[in-house]
Amino acid sequence: MRDLKNYSMFKLAFEKAENPIIISSIYGEYIFANKSYLNLRKSKENRIIGKSWWDTFKQKEKRKLLKEHFRITVRKKNYEYLFEYENEKKGQVIISWISQVIYCPEYNGEFIFEIGNNVTNEIKLKSQLVHVQKLDSLGILASGIAHEFNNILTSIIGYSSFLKNYFKKDSKEKEYISKIQNAALNAAGLTSKLLGFSRKGKYLEKLININLIVKEVSEIVKATFNKNIEVNLNINEDMYYVLADHSQVYQSIMNLLINSKDAMKKGGILTISTDVIEYKKDKKFKKFVVNKGLYVLLKVTDTGMGMNESVKKKIFEPFFTTKGIGEGTGLGLSMVYTIVKSHKGYIFVYSKKGKGTSIEIILPAVSLIGEKIDSKDSGIYPVINHGKDRLILIVDDDDEILDCLETVLFEYGYNILKAKNGKEALEIFARNVKKLELLVIDIFIPVIDGKSVIEKVKEIKPDLKIVVITSFSKDKIIDQVKSLGVDYFLFKPFKVSSLINVLSGIFKKD
């Protein structure tokens, strides 16, 4: 048999082809392999030509698979299949082969002609798409489970919080109830993780007190940083809350402190401050404008080496670092900047070479209507006629939530109306529009959603007080509801103390 490689035009065309091309005998022995295929295999001609498809692979599974592909090719005469190759530089490479049995009269015989196409990226993208679709399905499932579970936990925490009022301060009964509450709050932490998963990495907002995080982080810093660094706290205890992701705020503060530590190799003073500031009108800075309003201020100041202007301009750029190789990724401050911006906040840097650095973060404060929410449920709220016969409509699709809130609020002197869906809520509202003073509503309710209910009642009674109770804190609908004149948000599961404080704050001026 004449050597097919002697044909110069044939050889030139096949050698220049970007696609891997193979010609084999009808018995599966390589007759020709172009450069693209040899590069794919990281091999030379003399190691392949004359050998069968399967003899050029060491792995048993690949040998077995190629024998099967060969048998199907010979039987069907026309066959397509995928085959994976391991490449040291490129990693896993997936080739889609079109394999045909061709009869050549000149040589009075049959040959197997194969041309391949690199489909690695397409396969990976398809795999990622399937993975994303699975995550979406799991996210929906996790979100639903978390929502239902939060309703149960709200009842447990609500009833147990209220029950504590009936026992003496140091009684065993009160201690046991506290343990029930703690277990429920731990379970609430799990639902927060489920909700975080359902958002595929998006942050999960809730009401947080920056002071509590600062105190927690400072204890860790004092225990782990070098003793030549003095850590001082300058905290405004009369603090407003912010609506933010706890873990991301925690991580941001820790990153700032670590950067300050690294800037004080020989020791120094690290000061963490918090305060509440107010801009009565929009304030212009060099590159942006801070909108008027109340803000919670977090300030981290060190007496370290400081920065010159050129470094200061780059510190929030990803991968920018002044540290040595292996000492930093340059992502810490970039991440802080992203987190602050995602929470509609601002960040300021003040620094001079040799004179230390001060970084200030301001986040929008959440108005507490003149009342502070206790970080812990002390159970000291007495059962008294607190509500003065005020009429409240509670809307939630969960019977346990409705019964729990009705029981608690009735004991505090409130008159309660209940609805399980939006249509029923609007009907009850229409019958009691003059006497109704407050609407407590979940956004995600059947028939007519909570947002639509709020819009309709506000059209009829613009001064109606509204409290939204929900498991979801970062959602398009929630963002829309915030602009409808809602007085307060409570995120499930919440404590009785929080609910009572909110109501007393809302009705304080009356």
VENTA-V443492 format. One record per pair of residues at least 6 apart in sequence whose C-alpha atoms are under 8 Angstrom apart, sorted by the first residue. I is the first residue (numbers start at 1). J is the second residue. Records with the same first field share a line. If there is no record, write none. Layout:
I = J  J
This chain:
1 = 107
2 = 107
4 = 32
5 = 11  32
14 = 21  34
15 = 34  35  36
16 = 35
17 = 34  36
18 = 36
19 = 36  37  115  116  117  118
20 = 33  34  35  36  37  40  115  116  117
21 = 33  34  36  37  113  114  115  116
22 = 30  31  32  33  34  37  113  114  115
23 = 30  31  32  33  111  112  113  114
24 = 30  31  32  111  112  113
25 = 31  110  111  112
26 = 74  101  110  111  112
27 = 52
28 = 52  53  70  112
29 = 49  50  51  52  53
30 = 48  49  50  51  52  53
31 = 49  50
32 = 49
33 = 45  49
38 = 44  45
40 = 85  87
41 = 85  86  87
42 = 87
47 = 56
48 = 56
53 = 63  66  67
54 = 62  63  64  66  67
55 = 63
57 = 63
69 = 81
72 = 79
73 = 79  99  100  101
74 = 101
77 = 99  100  101  102
78 = 98  99  100  101
79 = 98  99  100
80 = 96  97  98  99
81 = 96  97  98
82 = 94  95  96  97
83 = 94  95  96  97
84 = 92  93  94  95
85 = 92  93  94  95
86 = 92  93
87 = 93
92 = 120
93 = 118  119  120
94 = 118  119  120  123
95 = 116  117  118  119  120
96 = 116  117  118  119
97 = 114  115  116  117
98 = 114  115  116
99 = 112  113  114  115
100 = 112  113  114
101 = 110  111  112  113
102 = 110  111  112  113
103 = 109  110  111
104 = 110  111
135 = 200
136 = 198
138 = 198
139 = 197  198  199  200
140 = 198
141 = 198
142 = 194  195  197  198
143 = 194  195  198
146 = 191  192  194  195  471
147 = 191  471
149 = 191
150 = 188  191  471  492  493
151 = 398  400  401  492  493
152 = 400  401
153 = 184  185  187  188  492  493
154 = 401  492  493  494  495
155 = 400  401  404
156 = 181  184
157 = 181  184  185  493  494  495  496
158 = 404  405  408  494  495  496
159 = 404  408
160 = 177  178  180  181
161 = 177  181  377  379  495  496  497
162 = 379  408  496
163 = 177
164 = 174  177  379
165 = 379  380  381  382  383
167 = 173  174
168 = 174
188 = 493
192 = 204
195 = 204  472
196 = 202  203  204
203 = 245  248  474
204 = 244  245  246  473  474
205 = 243  244  245  246  473  474
206 = 242  243  244  245  246  473  491
207 = 241  242  243  244
208 = 241  242  243  244  246
209 = 239  240  241  242
210 = 241  242  274  298
211 = 235  237  239  274
213 = 250
214 = 253  272
217 = 250  253  254
218 = 231
221 = 231  257
222 = 231
225 = 261
226 = 267
228 = 266  267  268
229 = 261  264  267  268  269  270
230 = 267  268  269  270
231 = 269  270  271  272
232 = 269  270  271  272
233 = 271  272  273
234 = 271  272  273  274
235 = 272  273  274  275
236 = 273  274  275  276
239 = 275  276  296
240 = 276  296  365  366  367  368  372
241 = 296  365  366  367  368
242 = 296  363  364  365  366
243 = 364  365  366
244 = 343
248 = 339
249 = 339
252 = 335  336  339
255 = 332  333  336
256 = 300  333  359
257 = 270  300
260 = 270  301  302  304  357
261 = 270  302
263 = 302  304  305  306
264 = 302  303  304  305
265 = 304
267 = 304
268 = 302  303  304
269 = 302  303
270 = 300  301  302  303
271 = 299  300  301  302
272 = 298  299  300  301
273 = 297  298  299  300
274 = 296  297  298  299
275 = 296  297  298
276 = 294  295  296  297
277 = 294  295  296  297
278 = 292  293  294  295
279 = 291  292  293  294
280 = 292  293
281 = 291  292  293
282 = 289  290  291  292
283 = 289  290  291  292
284 = 290
290 = 346
293 = 364
294 = 364  365
295 = 362  363  364  365
296 = 362  363  364  365
297 = 360  361  362  363
298 = 360  361  362
299 = 358  359  360  361
300 = 358  359  360
301 = 356  357  358  359
302 = 356  357  358
303 = 355  356  357
304 = 354  355  356  357
305 = 353  354  355  356  357
306 = 351  352  353  354  355  356  357
307 = 351  352  353  354  356  357
308 = 351  352  353
309 = 352
312 = 349  351
314 = 320
315 = 321  333  334
316 = 333  334  337
317 = 330  331  333  334
318 = 330  331  334
319 = 329  330  331
320 = 329  330  331
321 = 328  329  330
337 = 347
340 = 346  347  361  363
343 = 363
344 = 363  364
345 = 361  362  363  364
346 = 361  362  363
347 = 359  360  361  362
348 = 359  360  361
349 = 357  358  359  360
350 = 357  358  359
351 = 357  358
368 = 502  505
369 = 502  505  506
370 = 505
371 = 501  502  505
372 = 501
373 = 497  498  501  502
374 = 497  498
377 = 495  496  497
378 = 497
379 = 497
381 = 497
383 = 411  412
384 = 411  412  413
385 = 411  412  413  414
386 = 412  413  414
387 = 409  412  413  414
388 = 413  414
389 = 413  414  415
390 = 413  414  415  436  437
391 = 414  415  416  417  435  436  437  438
392 = 414  415  416  417  436  437  438  439  440
393 = 416  417  418  419  425  429  436  438  439  440
394 = 402  405  416  417  418  419  439  440  441
395 = 402  418  419  420  421  422  425  439  440  441  442
396 = 402  419  420  421  441  442  445
397 = 419  420  421  445  446
398 = 420
399 = 420
402 = 418
406 = 416
408 = 496
409 = 415  416
410 = 416
417 = 428
418 = 425
419 = 425  428
420 = 445  446
421 = 445  446  447  448  449
422 = 445  446  447  448  449  450  453
423 = 447  448
425 = 453
426 = 453  457
429 = 436  457
433 = 461
436 = 464
437 = 464  465
438 = 464  465  466  467
439 = 464  465  466  467
440 = 466  467  468  469
441 = 450  466  467  468  469
442 = 450  468  469  470
443 = 449  450  451  468  469  470  478
444 = 450  470
451 = 477  481
454 = 484
455 = 484
457 = 464
458 = 464
465 = 486  487  506
466 = 485  486  487  488
467 = 486  487  488  489  490
468 = 486  488  489  490
469 = 489  490  491  492
470 = 489  490  491  492
471 = 491  492  493
472 = 478  491
473 = 491
487 = 506
488 = 502
490 = 499
